[in-house]
Amino acid sequence: MARVVIGLSGGVDSSVAAWLLKEQGHEVIGLFMINWHDTTGTLEGDCPWHDDRLFAELVAKKLDIPLHIVDLSKEYRTRVVDYMFAEYERGRTPNPDVLCNREIKFDVFLREALKLGAEYVATGHYCRKEVVTGEDGAPLYRLLAGTDPNKDQSYFLCQLSQEQLSRALFPVGGLLKPEVRRIATEQGLATAKRKDSQGICFVGKVDLPLFLQQKLAAKRGNVHEILPTWPKYVRRELPEDIGSASDEELAALAAPWHYTVRDGKKIGEHNGAHFYTIGQRKGLGIGGRKESLFILATDVVQNVVYVGEGDAHPGLWRPALRILPGEIHWVDPAKRMLPGQCRRFSVRIRYRQPLQGARLVMRESGAYLLFDTPQRGITPGQFAAWYDGEELVGSGVIEA
């Protein structure tokens, strides 16, 4: 049996994970992270960590395991929140939860756990790990989807490395959420009926524009509506032989729609283009329409937001996306692709999106994901993750 440090978050999943590890005979140590102190922009009554710490202490006491407290707020601000601000300033939409796992839970937190003599770190994520023997005879660690299709969180771990996976344990990954709740109730854990956390990792639910105004100033600008009859909307047909398509053809397929103020009519104003994201429906404050208005594009240089009416608006849908060479990450290095190769995967471009059929084409200019059916709201700054069956093989930051 091993010494395992578990990130006790004050939630039911990590609580049950700790109980399972102890049942398996491991020496279990709880470690609670304080990652955020500022309450600017957090919604009323949503305490970032005080309540979480109390529940973590109650669980540790019930399970009779030691609990250590560590303040990682400096690293979290530098490596996650500052990245968030920088991406929004560029007009992109980052995923702080993916960054939090890569940079904090399985990096800074892991180093803290090693100081406590940990052989492994464990979390309450709904995903699984498989160990196989690689061609060189060394262990190869595969990241698999969680058994519960409604709670699978493998997407949030899509940037983990082999070294990080080698130290990771996911005790609840093979369980369904109702089973986790049942175990917590049976064991009398204080978190049994506690609601799942929502919002930004370790920050909580926020009023995003207010939160971002810590670094990004509000700035009045215009909202322009693009009609679905915009003449530049042409259906982008995928070539039959994707593998032989030129880089120019692939780039054209993956290119986002570009608008100027001359392409649409001004219908309102906003407080800053960097506060909005592609596909967003709420927050514009423009009503009186048969269907909702959706964000089609933002221009943070000119401070213009472009919108379209209705979920079927052609400006919301695209057949492909691109990932720059330096942003391509292979969780499973044995399935790494080389420029010139083309392979089918199942892909998701946001958490909880049903997997989509696509072809991944590797070129020197980057990776291109060409979907079987057009995708809604492809958003620069988010992560695309590709799966081979249950295994999450790789991921990358969407460039366009």
C-alpha positions in Angstrom: 0.0 0.0 0.0 1.1 3.6 -0.6 1.1 7.0 1.1 -1.5 9.0 -0.8 -2.1 12.7 -0.4 -5.6 13.6 -1.5 -6.8 17.1 -2.4 -9.7 17.4 0.1 -11.8 20.2 -1.5 -14.8 20.2 0.9 -16.9 18.5 -1.8 -18.6 15.1 -1.8 -16.4 13.6 -4.5 -13.0 14.1 -2.8 -14.5 13.0 0.5 -15.6 9.7 -0.9 -12.3 9.3 -2.8 -10.5 9.7 0.6 -12.8 7.0 2.2 -12.2 4.6 -0.8 -8.4 5.0 -0.5 -8.5 4.3 3.2 -10.7 1.2 2.6 -8.1 0.0 0.1 -5.5 0.2 2.9 -3.5 3.2 1.8 -2.0 5.7 4.2 -4.2 8.8 3.4 -3.3 12.4 4.1 -5.6 15.2 3.4 -4.3 18.5 1.9 -6.6 21.5 1.5 -5.6 24.3 -0.9 -6.4 28.0 -0.4 -6.0 29.4 -3.9 -8.0 32.6 -3.8 -8.7 35.4 -1.3 -10.2 38.2 -3.3 -14.0 38.3 -3.4 -14.3 40.9 -6.2 -17.0 39.9 -8.6 -18.0 36.8 -6.7 -21.8 36.5 -6.4 -23.3 37.4 -3.1 -23.1 34.6 -0.5 -20.6 32.6 -2.5 -17.6 32.3 -0.2 -14.6 31.1 -2.2 -13.0 28.8 0.4 -14.0 29.3 4.1 -17.0 26.9 4.0 -14.9 24.5 1.9 -12.2 24.3 4.5 -14.8 23.7 7.3 -16.3 20.7 5.4 -12.8 19.4 4.6 -12.0 19.5 8.3 -15.2 17.7 9.2 -14.5 14.9 6.7 -10.9 14.5 7.8 -12.0 14.2 11.4 -14.7 11.6 10.5 -12.2 9.5 8.5 -9.5 10.0 11.1 -6.9 11.3 8.6 -4.5 14.2 9.1 -5.4 17.4 7.2 -2.8 20.0 6.1 -3.6 23.5 4.8 -1.5 25.1 2.1 -1.9 28.6 0.6 -1.2 28.5 -3.1 -2.9 31.8 -3.9 0.3 33.4 -5.2 0.9 30.6 -7.7 -2.8 30.4 -8.7 -2.9 34.1 -9.5 0.3 34.0 -11.5 -0.3 30.8 -13.4 -4.1 30.7 -13.8 -5.8 34.1 -13.2 -3.2 36.3 -14.9 -3.4 34.0 -17.9 -7.2 34.4 -17.8 -7.0 38.2 -17.9 -4.4 38.1 -20.7 -6.5 35.8 -22.8 -9.7 37.9 -22.4 -7.7 41.0 -23.2 -6.8 39.4 -26.5 -10.5 38.7 -27.2 -10.1 35.0 -26.5 -12.0 32.7 -24.0 -9.7 30.7 -21.7 -10.7 27.6 -19.7 -9.3 28.2 -16.2 -10.3 24.7 -15.0 -8.0 23.0 -17.5 -5.2 25.4 -16.5 -5.9 24.9 -12.8 -5.4 21.1 -13.2 -2.2 21.4 -15.3 -0.6 24.2 -13.4 -1.9 23.8 -9.8 -3.5 20.5 -8.8 -0.9 18.3 -10.6 2.1 20.6 -10.4 2.3 23.0 -7.5 0.0 20.9 -5.3 1.9 17.7 -6.3 5.2 19.3 -5.1 3.5 20.1 -1.8 2.3 16.5 -1.6 5.8 15.2 -2.2 7.0 17.2 0.7 4.7 15.1 2.8 6.2 12.0 1.5 3.4 11.2 -1.0 3.9 8.4 -3.5 0.6 9.5 -5.3 -1.8 12.3 -5.3 -5.5 11.7 -5.6 -8.5 13.9 -6.6 -12.2 13.5 -6.8 -12.3 13.7 -10.6 -14.6 11.5 -12.6 -12.0 9.9 -14.9 -9.8 6.8 -14.9 -6.2 5.9 -15.4 -4.9 2.8 -17.2 -1.3 1.6 -17.1 0.1 -0.4 -20.0 3.6 -1.3 -21.2 5.0 0.9 -23.9 7.0 -0.3 -26.9 10.2 0.6 -25.0 9.1 -1.6 -22.0 8.4 1.4 -19.8 5.0 2.1 -18.2 2.6 4.2 -20.4 -0.2 6.0 -18.6 -3.6 6.4 -20.4 -6.3 8.9 -19.4 -9.8 7.3 -19.7 -13.2 8.9 -19.5 -15.1 8.4 -16.2 -17.7 5.6 -16.0 -20.5 8.1 -15.4 -21.2 9.7 -18.8 -23.0 12.6 -17.1 -20.0 13.4 -14.9 -17.0 12.5 -17.0 -14.3 15.1 -16.3 -11.5 13.8 -18.4 -11.8 16.9 -20.6 -10.6 19.1 -17.6 -7.4 16.9 -17.4 -6.6 17.1 -21.2 -3.3 18.9 -20.6 -1.7 16.4 -18.2 1.6 14.9 -18.9 2.8 11.4 -18.5 4.8 12.4 -15.4 1.7 14.0 -13.9 -0.4 11.0 -14.7 2.1 8.6 -13.2 1.5 10.1 -9.8 -2.3 10.5 -10.1 -5.1 8.4 -8.6 -8.8 8.9 -9.4 -10.7 6.7 -6.9 -14.3 7.7 -7.9 -13.7 7.5 -11.7 -15.3 4.1 -11.9 -18.4 5.1 -10.0 -21.7 6.8 -10.8 -22.5 10.1 -9.0 -25.5 8.5 -7.2 -23.2 5.8 -5.9 -20.8 8.5 -4.6 -23.7 10.2 -2.8 -24.9 6.9 -1.4 -21.4 6.1 0.0 -21.1 9.5 1.6 -24.5 9.1 3.3 -23.8 5.6 4.5 -20.4 6.7 6.0 -21.9 9.8 7.6 -19.7 12.3 5.7 -20.7 15.9 6.2 -20.5 16.5 2.4 -23.1 13.9 1.5 -25.8 16.4 0.5 -23.6 19.3 -0.3 -24.1 20.8 -3.8 -21.4 20.5 -6.4 -19.2 23.6 -6.8 -19.8 25.8 -9.8 -18.0 28.6 -11.6 -14.3 29.3 -11.9 -12.0 26.7 -10.3 -11.3 27.9 -6.7 -12.9 31.3 -7.3 -16.6 30.2 -7.5 -19.5 31.7 -9.4 -18.7 35.2 -10.6 -20.2 38.1 -12.4 -17.6 37.7 -15.2 -17.4 41.4 -16.4 -17.1 42.6 -12.9 -14.5 40.0 -12.1 -12.5 40.9 -15.2 -12.7 44.6 -14.4 -10.0 44.0 -11.8 -7.6 44.2 -14.7 -9.6 45.1 -17.8 -11.3 48.5 -17.9 -15.0 48.8 -19.1 -15.1 50.6 -22.4 -18.3 51.6 -24.3 -18.6 50.2 -27.8 -21.1 49.4 -30.4 -23.1 46.2 -31.1 -23.6 45.4 -34.8 -26.0 42.9 -36.1 -25.0 40.6 -39.0 -27.9 39.2 -41.0 -28.0 35.5 -41.9 -28.1 36.7 -45.5 -24.6 38.3 -45.3 -23.2 37.6 -48.8 -19.9 36.2 -47.6 -21.6 33.2 -45.9 -20.7 30.4 -48.2 -20.9 26.7 -47.3 -17.3 25.5 -46.8 -17.3 22.0 -48.3 -14.7 19.5 -47.0 -12.6 17.9 -49.7 -13.1 14.2 -50.3 -9.5 13.4 -49.7 -8.7 15.4 -46.6 -5.2 14.1 -46.4 -4.2 15.6 -49.7 -5.7 19.0 -49.0 -3.2 21.9 -49.2 -2.4 24.0 -46.1 -4.2 26.9 -47.7 -7.3 24.8 -48.2 -7.2 23.6 -44.6 -6.6 27.2 -43.3 -9.6 28.5 -45.3 -11.8 25.7 -43.8 -10.7 26.6 -40.3 -10.8 30.3 -40.6 -13.3 32.2 -38.4 -15.8 34.6 -39.9 -14.4 38.1 -40.1 -16.7 41.2 -40.1 -16.3 44.9 -40.3 -18.8 47.6 -39.1 -19.9 48.0 -42.7 -21.2 44.4 -42.7 -23.9 45.0 -40.2 -26.2 47.6 -38.6 -25.6 49.1 -35.2 -28.4 48.0 -32.8 -27.0 48.8 -29.4 -23.9 49.3 -27.1 -21.8 47.3 -24.8 -19.3 47.8 -22.0 -16.2 46.2 -23.5 -15.7 43.6 -26.3 -13.3 41.6 -24.2 -16.2 40.8 -21.7 -18.0 38.7 -24.3 -17.4 35.3 -25.9 -18.5 33.6 -29.1 -21.9 31.8 -28.8 -22.8 33.8 -25.7 -26.6 34.6 -25.4 -27.0 36.5 -22.2 -25.6 39.8 -21.1 -26.3 42.0 -24.1 -29.5 43.6 -22.8 -31.0 43.9 -26.2 -34.6 42.6 -26.4 -37.6 42.7 -28.6 -36.6 39.9 -30.9 -38.4 36.8 -31.9 -35.3 34.7 -31.2 -32.3 35.4 -28.9 -29.3 37.3 -30.1 -26.0 35.4 -30.0 -22.4 36.7 -30.1 -20.8 35.8 -33.5 -17.5 37.6 -33.1 -15.7 40.3 -31.1 -13.1 42.8 -32.2 -11.2 44.0 -29.1 -9.0 46.4 -31.2 -12.0 48.3 -32.6 -14.1 47.4 -29.5 -17.0 46.1 -31.6 -19.3 43.1 -30.8 -21.0 41.3 -33.7 -24.3 39.5 -33.1 -26.8 37.4 -35.0 -30.4 36.4 -34.3 -31.2 32.7 -33.7 -29.3 29.6 -32.8 -29.3 28.6 -36.5 -27.5 31.7 -37.7 -24.8 30.6 -40.1 -22.2 32.8 -38.3 -22.3 30.5 -35.3 -21.4 27.4 -37.3 -18.0 26.3 -38.8 -16.7 23.0 -40.1 -13.1 23.1 -38.8 -10.6 24.6 -36.4 -6.9 25.0 -36.2 -4.4 24.5 -33.4 -0.9 26.0 -33.6 2.1 23.7 -33.5 3.3 24.8 -30.1 -0.2 24.3 -28.6 -0.6 20.6 -29.5 -0.3 18.3 -26.5 -0.3 14.5 -26.6 -1.5 12.9 -23.4 -0.6 9.5 -24.9 2.8 10.0 -26.6 2.5 6.6 -28.3 -0.4 7.9 -30.4 1.4 11.1 -31.4 0.9 12.0 -35.1 3.5 13.5 -37.5 3.0 16.2 -40.1 1.3 14.6 -43.2 -0.7 12.1 -41.1 -4.5 12.1 -40.9 -6.6 10.1 -38.4 -10.2 9.9 -37.1 -11.0 10.8 -33.5 -14.0 11.7 -31.4 -13.6 15.3 -30.3 -15.2 17.8 -27.9 -14.5 21.5 -27.9 -16.1 22.2 -24.5 -16.9 20.4 -21.3 -20.0 18.1 -21.4 -20.4 18.5 -25.2 -21.3 15.2 -26.7 -18.3 13.7 -28.6 -18.2 14.7 -32.3 -16.8 12.7 -35.2 -13.8 14.5 -36.8 -10.6 14.0 -38.7 -7.3 15.3 -37.3 -4.9 16.4 -40.0 -1.3 17.2 -38.9 0.8 19.7 -40.8 3.9 21.7 -40.1 1.6 24.7 -39.8 -0.4 23.1 -37.0 -3.2 20.6 -36.4 -6.6 20.9 -38.2 -9.7 19.3 -36.9 -12.3 18.8 -39.6 -15.7 17.8 -38.2 -18.2 15.5 -39.8 -20.9 18.1 -39.1 -20.4 21.9 -38.6 -19.8 22.9 -35.0 -21.5 25.7 -33.1 -19.5 28.3 -31.3 -15.9 27.3 -32.0 -14.1 29.6 -29.6 -10.4 30.7 -29.7 -8.7 30.1 -26.3 -10.8 27.1 -25.4 -9.4 23.5 -25.6 -10.2 20.9 -28.1 -9.7 17.3 -26.8 -9.6 14.2 -29.0 -10.5 10.7 -27.9 -9.8 7.2 -29.3 -12.7 5.3 -27.8 -12.6 5.9 -24.0 -9.0 7.2 -24.1 -8.3 11.0 -24.2 -5.3 11.0 -26.6 -4.5 14.6 -26.9 -5.6 18.2 -26.8 -4.8 21.8 -27.9 -5.7 25.4 -27.5 -8.1 26.5 -30.3 -6.4 29.2 -32.4 -9.2 29.9 -34.8 
